[in-house]
Amino acid sequence: MTETSSASRTVLVVDDDALIAMSTVDLLEDLGHIVIEANSGAAALEIIASGRPIDIMITDYAMPRMNGGELAAAARQIRPDLPILLATGYAELPAGSELDLPRLTKPYHQHHLAAAIAKLIET
């Protein structure tokens, strides 16, 4: 296991791309985190609403039916205190995206992921 400055967390990973989700899950598990995976915004909301313990949600921005921004807004209706990290390949989010969420730029490496989680937990 790779050293990380933060304790083990339960992380909900939301990405409609199975390969990216699998890679992110592997990176997080290697860092010692417990990972729950969802392949859509709707599936993620079901998990959040179920009451399962979740410390952090990492979501892709560009997903069909419900993008990461819409998911974040809906998730905050259920869990206002849930730390959310937006993973995106966009240098800038599309016009009209008024999101005040920390971002992790794709592609990312394990140390980027670890640093983003540590910063998210500190705030």
Secondary structure, DSSP 8 states (H G I E B T S, - for coil): ----SS---EEEEE-S-HHHHHHHHHHHHHTT-EEEEESSHHHHHHHHHTT---SEEEEES--SSS-HHHHHHHHHHH-TT--EEEEES-SS--TT------EEESS--HHHHHHHHHHHHH-
